[in-house]
Protein backbone atom coordinates (compact mmCIF):
# COMPACT_ATOMS: atom_id res chain seq x y z
CA UNK A 1 0.00 0.00 0.00
CA UNK A 2 1.27 3.47 -0.86
CA UNK A 3 0.05 6.82 0.40
CA UNK A 4 0.45 9.96 -1.66
CA UNK A 5 -0.08 13.57 -0.65
CA UNK A 6 0.23 16.80 -2.57
CA UNK A 7 0.59 20.47 -1.76
CA UNK A 8 -0.01 23.34 -4.16
CA UNK A 9 2.00 26.56 -4.31
CA UNK A 10 1.37 29.63 -6.44
CA UNK A 11 3.52 32.32 -7.99
CA UNK A 12 3.30 34.85 -10.80
CA UNK A 13 6.03 35.32 -13.37
CA UNK A 14 6.79 36.24 -16.96
CA UNK A 15 8.68 34.36 -19.64
CA UNK A 16 9.32 34.10 -23.37
CA UNK A 17 9.67 30.78 -25.17
CA UNK A 18 12.30 31.26 -27.83
CA UNK A 19 12.51 29.49 -31.18
CA UNK A 20 8.80 29.04 -31.75
CA UNK A 21 7.26 29.68 -35.17
CA UNK A 22 6.66 33.35 -36.03
CA UNK A 23 3.46 34.66 -34.50
CA UNK A 24 3.20 31.93 -31.84
CA UNK A 25 1.63 33.51 -28.74
CA UNK A 26 4.22 31.99 -26.40
CA UNK A 27 7.06 33.56 -28.39
CA UNK A 28 6.06 36.98 -27.06
CA UNK A 29 6.77 38.27 -23.57
CA UNK A 30 3.86 37.15 -21.40
CA UNK A 31 3.07 36.05 -17.88
CA UNK A 32 1.15 33.45 -15.93
CA UNK A 33 -0.29 32.91 -12.50
CA UNK A 34 1.41 29.56 -12.00
CA UNK A 35 0.49 26.75 -9.66
CA UNK A 36 3.05 24.13 -8.65
CA UNK A 37 1.84 20.90 -7.10
CA UNK A 38 4.40 18.80 -5.23
CA UNK A 39 3.46 15.12 -4.77
CA UNK A 40 5.08 13.06 -2.01
CA UNK A 41 4.60 9.35 -1.36
CA UNK A 42 5.53 6.65 1.12
CA UNK A 43 4.82 2.97 1.71
CA UNK A 44 4.37 3.70 5.41
CA UNK A 45 3.19 6.53 7.57
CA UNK A 46 5.13 8.15 10.38
CA UNK A 47 4.08 8.03 14.04
CA UNK A 48 1.59 10.86 13.41
CA UNK A 49 -0.07 9.10 10.48
CA UNK A 50 1.61 11.37 7.91
CA UNK A 51 3.49 10.68 4.70
CA UNK A 52 5.33 13.91 5.56
CA UNK A 53 4.24 16.88 7.62
CA UNK A 54 3.18 19.50 5.04
CA UNK A 55 5.29 21.98 7.00
CA UNK A 56 8.40 20.22 5.66
CA UNK A 57 7.66 21.91 2.33
CA UNK A 58 8.03 25.33 3.94
CA UNK A 59 11.59 25.69 2.64
CA UNK A 60 10.39 25.18 -0.93
CA UNK A 61 7.67 27.80 -0.45
CA UNK A 62 10.13 30.31 0.99
CA UNK A 63 12.48 29.78 -1.95
CA UNK A 64 9.66 30.03 -4.49
CA UNK A 65 8.35 33.25 -2.92
CA UNK A 66 11.78 34.87 -2.58
CA UNK A 67 13.44 33.79 -5.82
CA UNK A 68 10.77 33.01 -8.42
CA UNK A 69 7.58 34.95 -7.63
CA UNK A 70 7.14 38.11 -9.74
CA UNK A 71 10.33 37.46 -11.73
CA UNK A 72 11.18 36.98 -15.39
CA UNK A 73 11.88 33.25 -15.63
CA UNK A 74 14.28 33.57 -18.58
CA UNK A 75 16.60 35.50 -16.25
CA UNK A 76 16.49 32.80 -13.56
CA UNK A 77 17.02 29.50 -15.31
CA UNK A 78 19.71 28.22 -17.69
CA UNK A 79 17.03 26.58 -19.86
CA UNK A 80 13.91 27.55 -21.78
CA UNK A 81 11.31 28.02 -19.01
CA UNK A 82 8.55 25.82 -20.43
CA UNK A 83 6.12 24.28 -17.95
CA UNK A 84 7.63 20.87 -18.65
CA UNK A 85 11.21 21.92 -17.90
CA UNK A 86 10.11 23.91 -14.85
CA UNK A 87 8.37 20.80 -13.45
CA UNK A 88 11.61 18.81 -13.74
CA UNK A 89 13.67 21.58 -12.21
CA UNK A 90 11.25 22.04 -9.28
CA UNK A 91 11.29 18.25 -8.76
CA UNK A 92 15.06 18.34 -8.28
CA UNK A 93 14.77 21.30 -5.91
CA UNK A 94 12.30 19.41 -3.68
CA UNK A 95 14.42 16.24 -3.83
CA UNK A 96 17.37 18.28 -2.49
CA UNK A 97 15.25 18.82 0.64
CA UNK A 98 15.40 15.03 1.20
CA UNK A 99 11.64 14.64 0.83
CA UNK A 100 9.99 11.60 -0.83
CA UNK A 101 8.91 13.52 -3.93
CA UNK A 102 7.40 11.39 -6.70
CA UNK A 103 6.07 14.06 -9.06
CA UNK A 104 5.78 17.79 -9.63
CA UNK A 105 3.04 19.39 -11.70
CA UNK A 106 3.21 22.92 -13.11
CA UNK A 107 0.05 24.68 -14.25
CA UNK A 108 0.35 27.85 -16.33
CA UNK A 109 -3.43 28.11 -16.50
CA UNK A 110 -6.25 26.24 -14.73
CA UNK A 111 -6.67 24.13 -17.91
CA UNK A 112 -3.04 23.15 -18.63
CA UNK A 113 -0.78 20.82 -16.67
CA UNK A 114 2.80 19.63 -17.20
CA UNK A 115 4.05 16.85 -14.95
CA UNK A 116 7.53 15.50 -14.23
CA UNK A 117 7.56 12.02 -12.74
CA UNK A 118 10.78 9.99 -13.04
CA UNK A 119 10.49 6.34 -13.99
VENHUTA-V715213 format. One record per pair of residues at least 12 apart in sequence whose C-alpha atoms are under 10 Angstrom apart, sorted by sequence separation. I is the first residue (numbers start at 1). J is the second residue. D is the distance in whole Angstrom. If there is no record, write none. Layout:
i = <I,I>
j = <J,J>
d = <D,D>
//
This chain:
i = <15,16,17,40,77,91,92,103,104,105,15,16,17,73,90,91,103,104,15,16,40,90,91,102,103,104,14,15,16,88,89,90,102,103,14,15,87,88,90,101,102,13,14,15,87,88,101,102,13,14,86,87,88,12,13,14,38,86,87,12,13,14,84,86,87,11,12,13,84,85,11,12,38,83,84,10,11,12,83,84,10,11,82,83,91,9,10,11,83,91,9,10,64,82,87,88,90,91,8,9,10,87,88,89,91,8,9,36,86,87,88,7,8,9,83,84,85,86,87,88,6,7,8,60,63,83,84,85,86,87,88,6,7,8,83,84,85,5,6,7,82,83,84,5,6,7,60,83,5,6,60,4,5,6,34,59,4,5,33,60,3,4,5,33,57,60,3,4,32,59,2,3,4,31,2,3,31,57,1,2,3,31,56,1,2,3,30,31,56,57,1,2,29,56,5,4,5,3,4,5,7,36,52,3,4,5,6,9,51,52,2,5,34,38,51,7,11,36,37,9,10,36,9,38,39,8,11,12,37,38,10,11,14,36,37,40,9,10,13,14,39,9,12,13,14,15,16,18,26,38,11,12,13,14,15,16,17,11,12,13,14,15,16,41,42,10,11,12,13,14,15,40,41,42,11,12,13,14,15,39,40,41,42,12,13,14,19,39,40,41,17,18,39,40,41,17,18,38,39,40,16,17,18,38,39,40,15,16,17,38,39,15,16,37,38,39,14,15,37,38,36,37,38,36,37,35,36,37,35,36,34,35,36,34,35,33,34,35,32,33,34,35,32,33,34,37,31,32,33,36,38,35,36,37,39,36,6,13,4,5,6,8,10,12,4,5,6,7,8,9,10,11,4,6,8,6>
j = <27,28,29,52,89,103,104,115,116,117,28,29,30,86,103,104,116,117,29,30,54,104,105,116,117,118,29,30,31,103,104,105,117,118,30,31,103,104,106,117,118,30,31,32,104,105,118,119,31,32,104,105,106,31,32,33,57,105,106,32,33,34,104,106,107,32,33,34,105,106,33,34,60,105,106,33,34,35,106,107,34,35,106,107,115,34,35,36,108,116,35,36,90,108,113,114,116,117,35,36,37,114,115,116,118,36,37,64,114,115,116,36,37,38,112,113,114,115,116,117,36,37,38,90,93,113,114,115,116,117,118,37,38,39,114,115,116,37,38,39,114,115,116,38,39,40,93,116,39,40,94,39,40,41,69,94,40,41,69,96,40,41,42,70,94,97,41,42,70,97,41,42,43,70,42,43,71,97,42,43,44,72,97,43,44,45,72,73,98,99,44,45,72,99,50,50,51,50,51,52,54,83,99,51,52,53,54,57,99,100,51,54,83,87,100,57,61,86,87,60,61,87,61,90,91,61,64,65,90,91,64,65,68,90,91,94,64,65,68,69,94,65,68,69,70,71,72,74,82,94,68,69,70,71,72,73,74,69,70,71,72,73,74,99,100,69,70,71,72,73,74,99,100,101,71,72,73,74,75,99,100,101,102,73,74,75,80,100,101,102,79,80,101,102,103,80,81,101,102,103,80,81,82,102,103,104,80,81,82,103,104,81,82,103,104,105,81,82,104,105,104,105,106,105,106,105,106,107,106,107,106,107,108,107,108,107,108,109,107,108,109,110,108,109,110,113,108,109,110,113,115,113,114,115,117,115,101,108,100,101,102,104,106,108,101,102,103,104,105,106,107,108,102,104,106,105>
d = <9,6,8,8,9,7,9,7,5,9,8,5,9,10,10,6,6,7,6,7,10,7,9,9,4,10,7,6,9,9,9,9,6,7,5,6,8,7,9,9,7,9,4,8,6,9,10,9,5,6,9,6,9,7,6,9,9,9,6,6,7,10,10,7,9,8,4,8,8,9,6,6,10,9,7,7,5,9,6,10,6,7,10,7,10,8,4,8,7,7,6,6,9,9,10,9,9,8,6,5,9,7,8,9,9,5,6,10,9,6,5,8,4,8,9,9,9,9,5,8,10,5,6,9,10,8,5,9,9,9,9,6,5,9,6,7,8,10,5,7,9,8,7,8,4,9,8,10,6,6,7,7,5,9,9,9,6,6,9,10,8,4,9,9,8,8,5,7,10,8,7,6,9,9,6,6,10,8,9,4,7,9,9,6,7,8,9,10,10,8,8,9,9,8,9,10,7,9,7,8,7,10,8,7,10,10,9,10,10,8,9,9,9,9,9,8,10,9,9,9,9,8,7,9,9,10,7,9,10,8,9,7,10,8,10,10,8,9,7,9,10,9,8,6,7,9,9,10,10,8,7,5,5,6,6,8,9,5,5,5,5,5,7,9,7,8,7,8,6,6,6,7,6,9,9,9,7,8,9,10,5,7,9,10,10,10,10,8,4,6,10,7,6,5,9,6,9,7,6,7,8,7,10,8,5,9,9,8,7,6,6,7,9,8,5,8,10,9,6,7,7,5,9,6,6,8,5,8,6,6,7,5,9,6,7,8,5,8,9,6,7,8,6,7,9,10,9,7,9,9,10,9,10,9,9,10,9,10,10,10,10,10,10,9,9,10,9,10,9,10,9,10,9,9,10,10>
//
